[in-house]
Amino acid sequence: MPADKFGYKPTADQMTFGHLVAHIIESNNYFCGKVAAVPAPKVDEAKDSDPKDKLAASLKASFDFCTDALSKMDDSKLGEMTEAMGGQQVSRARLALGLAGSWADHYGIAAMYLRLNGVTPP
């Protein structure tokens, strides 16, 4: 997405593209840490108003964290219960499925935003 389009949102009720990127960063760090039972990295909170280069670097770092964390994942721990958002106790397997679902959802939203701006998504 061009830098000048990070403030784009299709309708008044939808998030901006920059907000979507910030949300993906937070989601990746949270879910990958929880699924793999490793601490999430200590990072500055990404803001939708951050410039594209900062958001892109943080997004890449969040996927690098996921790659590393998930490569060390011990599937024998998927039945373990852990605290999720809102204090709910859920299994690591449930969080793994949530992670996969969020990646699909996030890609779909990003692809739509890109196409609405004349950019073919990867």
C-alpha positions as protocol buffer text, in pm:
chain_id: "A"
residue {
  index: 1
  type: MET
  ca { x: 0 y: 0 z: 0 }
}
residue {
  index: 2
  type: PRO
  ca { x: 142 y: 342 z: -85 }
}
residue {
  index: 3
  type: ALA
  ca { x: 244 y: 542 z: 224 }
}
residue {
  index: 4
  type: ASP
  ca { x: -13 y: 811 z: 153 }
}
residue {
  index: 5
  type: LYS
  ca { x: -292 y: 550 z: 168 }
}
residue {
  index: 6
  type: PHE
  ca { x: -226 y: 420 z: 521 }
}
residue {
  index: 7
  type: GLY
  ca { x: -505 y: 650 z: 641 }
}
residue {
  index: 8
  type: TYR
  ca { x: -747 y: 497 z: 388 }
}
residue {
  index: 9
  type: LYS
  ca { x: -1063 y: 325 z: 505 }
}
residue {
  index: 10
  type: PRO
  ca { x: -1344 y: 210 z: 273 }
}
residue {
  index: 11
  type: THR
  ca { x: -1623 y: 347 z: 492 }
}
residue {
  index: 12
  type: ALA
  ca { x: -1647 y: 568 z: 799 }
}
residue {
  index: 13
  type: ASP
  ca { x: -1716 y: 261 z: 1016 }
}
residue {
  index: 14
  type: GLN
  ca { x: -1410 y: 62 z: 908 }
}
residue {
  index: 15
  type: MET
  ca { x: -1056 y: 87 z: 1038 }
}
residue {
  index: 16
  type: THR
  ca { x: -779 y: 254 z: 842 }
}
residue {
  index: 17
  type: PHE
  ca { x: -517 y: 46 z: 664 }
}
residue {
  index: 18
  type: GLY
  ca { x: -260 y: 173 z: 917 }
}
residue {
  index: 19
  type: HIS
  ca { x: -484 y: 60 z: 1202 }
}
residue {
  index: 20
  type: LEU
  ca { x: -513 y: -283 z: 1041 }
}
residue {
  index: 21
  type: VAL
  ca { x: -133 y: -311 z: 1023 }
}
residue {
  index: 22
  type: ALA
  ca { x: -97 y: -204 z: 1388 }
}
residue {
  index: 23
  type: HIS
  ca { x: -363 y: -460 z: 1484 }
}
residue {
  index: 24
  type: ILE
  ca { x: -184 y: -739 z: 1295 }
}
residue {
  index: 25
  type: ILE
  ca { x: 143 y: -657 z: 1473 }
}
residue {
  index: 26
  type: GLU
  ca { x: -23 y: -678 z: 1814 }
}
residue {
  index: 27
  type: SER
  ca { x: -213 y: -996 z: 1722 }
}
residue {
  index: 28
  type: ASN
  ca { x: 96 y: -1173 z: 1588 }
}
residue {
  index: 29
  type: ASN
  ca { x: 304 y: -1099 z: 1895 }
}
residue {
  index: 30
  type: TYR
  ca { x: 23 y: -1199 z: 2132 }
}
residue {
  index: 31
  type: PHE
  ca { x: -103 y: -1515 z: 1961 }
}
residue {
  index: 32
  type: CYS
  ca { x: 235 y: -1656 z: 1855 }
}
residue {
  index: 33
  type: GLY
  ca { x: 372 y: -1612 z: 2206 }
}
residue {
  index: 34
  type: LYS
  ca { x: 68 y: -1777 z: 2363 }
}
residue {
  index: 35
  type: VAL
  ca { x: 53 y: -2067 z: 2117 }
}
residue {
  index: 36
  type: ALA
  ca { x: 423 y: -2146 z: 2148 }
}
residue {
  index: 37
  type: ALA
  ca { x: 438 y: -2075 z: 2525 }
}
residue {
  index: 38
  type: VAL
  ca { x: 713 y: -1816 z: 2484 }
}
residue {
  index: 39
  type: PRO
  ca { x: 711 y: -1456 z: 2599 }
}
residue {
  index: 40
  type: ALA
  ca { x: 596 y: -1202 z: 2344 }
}
residue {
  index: 41
  type: PRO
  ca { x: 863 y: -949 z: 2251 }
}
residue {
  index: 42
  type: LYS
  ca { x: 872 y: -620 z: 2434 }
}
residue {
  index: 43
  type: VAL
  ca { x: 797 y: -368 z: 2162 }
}
residue {
  index: 44
  type: ASP
  ca { x: 665 y: -16 z: 2141 }
}
residue {
  index: 45
  type: GLU
  ca { x: 294 y: -14 z: 2067 }
}
residue {
  index: 46
  type: ALA
  ca { x: 234 y: 34 z: 1696 }
}
residue {
  index: 47
  type: LYS
  ca { x: 1 y: 322 z: 1620 }
}
residue {
  index: 48
  type: ASP
  ca { x: -206 y: 365 z: 1306 }
}
residue {
  index: 49
  type: SER
  ca { x: -54 y: 712 z: 1273 }
}
residue {
  index: 50
  type: ASP
  ca { x: 303 y: 573 z: 1258 }
}
residue {
  index: 51
  type: PRO
  ca { x: 474 y: 618 z: 920 }
}
residue {
  index: 52
  type: LYS
  ca { x: 465 y: 332 z: 672 }
}
residue {
  index: 53
  type: ASP
  ca { x: 831 y: 241 z: 713 }
}
residue {
  index: 54
  type: LYS
  ca { x: 795 y: 206 z: 1090 }
}
residue {
  index: 55
  type: LEU
  ca { x: 476 y: 0 z: 1061 }
}
residue {
  index: 56
  type: ALA
  ca { x: 626 y: -218 z: 786 }
}
residue {
  index: 57
  type: ALA
  ca { x: 937 y: -288 z: 994 }
}
residue {
  index: 58
  type: SER
  ca { x: 728 y: -372 z: 1301 }
}
residue {
  index: 59
  type: LEU
  ca { x: 501 y: -595 z: 1091 }
}
residue {
  index: 60
  type: LYS
  ca { x: 800 y: -783 z: 952 }
}
residue {
  index: 61
  type: ALA
  ca { x: 943 y: -820 z: 1303 }
}
residue {
  index: 62
  type: SER
  ca { x: 611 y: -963 z: 1427 }
}
residue {
  index: 63
  type: PHE
  ca { x: 610 y: -1226 z: 1152 }
}
residue {
  index: 64
  type: ASP
  ca { x: 978 y: -1302 z: 1223 }
}
residue {
  index: 65
  type: PHE
  ca { x: 882 y: -1354 z: 1589 }
}
residue {
  index: 66
  type: CYS
  ca { x: 601 y: -1588 z: 1483 }
}
residue {
  index: 67
  type: THR
  ca { x: 835 y: -1785 z: 1257 }
}
residue {
  index: 68
  type: ASP
  ca { x: 1085 y: -1829 z: 1539 }
}
residue {
  index: 69
  type: ALA
  ca { x: 830 y: -1896 z: 1813 }
}
residue {
  index: 70
  type: LEU
  ca { x: 624 y: -2144 z: 1613 }
}
residue {
  index: 71
  type: SER
  ca { x: 937 y: -2330 z: 1498 }
}
residue {
  index: 72
  type: LYS
  ca { x: 1005 y: -2404 z: 1865 }
}
residue {
  index: 73
  type: MET
  ca { x: 646 y: -2495 z: 1945 }
}
residue {
  index: 74
  type: ASP
  ca { x: 599 y: -2818 z: 2135 }
}
residue {
  index: 75
  type: ASP
  ca { x: 279 y: -2977 z: 2013 }
}
residue {
  index: 76
  type: SER
  ca { x: 256 y: -3182 z: 2331 }
}
residue {
  index: 77
  type: LYS
  ca { x: 157 y: -2854 z: 2501 }
}
residue {
  index: 78
  type: LEU
  ca { x: -141 y: -2784 z: 2275 }
}
residue {
  index: 79
  type: GLY
  ca { x: -376 y: -2925 z: 2539 }
}
residue {
  index: 80
  type: GLU
  ca { x: -241 y: -2694 z: 2810 }
}
residue {
  index: 81
  type: MET
  ca { x: -473 y: -2424 z: 2928 }
}
residue {
  index: 82
  type: THR
  ca { x: -355 y: -2065 z: 2924 }
}
residue {
  index: 83
  type: GLU
  ca { x: -510 y: -1728 z: 2982 }
}
residue {
  index: 84
  type: ALA
  ca { x: -644 y: -1555 z: 2675 }
}
residue {
  index: 85
  type: MET
  ca { x: -785 y: -1210 z: 2620 }
}
residue {
  index: 86
  type: GLY
  ca { x: -1041 y: -1117 z: 2881 }
}
residue {
  index: 87
  type: GLY
  ca { x: -895 y: -1364 z: 3130 }
}
residue {
  index: 88
  type: GLN
  ca { x: -1066 y: -1662 z: 2970 }
}
residue {
  index: 89
  type: GLN
  ca { x: -885 y: -1996 z: 3007 }
}
residue {
  index: 90
  type: VAL
  ca { x: -840 y: -2169 z: 2671 }
}
residue {
  index: 91
  type: SER
  ca { x: -616 y: -2438 z: 2528 }
}
residue {
  index: 92
  type: ARG
  ca { x: -309 y: -2352 z: 2326 }
}
residue {
  index: 93
  type: ALA
  ca { x: -470 y: -2548 z: 2041 }
}
residue {
  index: 94
  type: ARG
  ca { x: -767 y: -2311 z: 2044 }
}
residue {
  index: 95
  type: LEU
  ca { x: -529 y: -2016 z: 2026 }
}
residue {
  index: 96
  type: ALA
  ca { x: -343 y: -2184 z: 1736 }
}
residue {
  index: 97
  type: LEU
  ca { x: -670 y: -2211 z: 1546 }
}
residue {
  index: 98
  type: GLY
  ca { x: -746 y: -1849 z: 1635 }
}
residue {
  index: 99
  type: LEU
  ca { x: -407 y: -1747 z: 1499 }
}
residue {
  index: 100
  type: ALA
  ca { x: -470 y: -1925 z: 1168 }
}
residue {
  index: 101
  type: GLY
  ca { x: -814 y: -1769 z: 1144 }
}
residue {
  index: 102
  type: SER
  ca { x: -684 y: -1423 z: 1221 }
}
residue {
  index: 103
  type: TRP
  ca { x: -415 y: -1454 z: 952 }
}
residue {
  index: 104
  type: ALA
  ca { x: -682 y: -1546 z: 697 }
}
residue {
  index: 105
  type: ASP
  ca { x: -908 y: -1263 z: 810 }
}
residue {
  index: 106
  type: HIS
  ca { x: -628 y: -1006 z: 815 }
}
residue {
  index: 107
  type: TYR
  ca { x: -509 y: -1106 z: 468 }
}
residue {
  index: 108
  type: GLY
  ca { x: -861 y: -1083 z: 331 }
}
residue {
  index: 109
  type: ILE
  ca { x: -913 y: -734 z: 475 }
}
residue {
  index: 110
  type: ALA
  ca { x: -572 y: -613 z: 356 }
}
residue {
  index: 111
  type: ALA
  ca { x: -630 y: -757 z: 8 }
}
residue {
  index: 112
  type: MET
  ca { x: -964 y: -578 z: -16 }
}
residue {
  index: 113
  type: TYR
  ca { x: -809 y: -245 z: 91 }
}
residue {
  index: 114
  type: LEU
  ca { x: -528 y: -290 z: -160 }
}
residue {
  index: 115
  type: ARG
  ca { x: -763 y: -376 z: -447 }
}
residue {
  index: 116
  type: LEU
  ca { x: -984 y: -76 z: -367 }
}
residue {
  index: 117
  type: ASN
  ca { x: -670 y: 134 z: -416 }
}
residue {
  index: 118
  type: GLY
  ca { x: -562 y: -26 z: -744 }
}
residue {
  index: 119
  type: VAL
  ca { x: -292 y: -246 z: -588 }
}
residue {
  index: 120
  type: THR
  ca { x: -283 y: -619 z: -664 }
}
residue {
  index: 121
  type: PRO
  ca { x: -217 y: -806 z: -338 }
}
residue {
  index: 122
  type: PRO
  ca { x: 61 y: -1063 z: -319 }
}
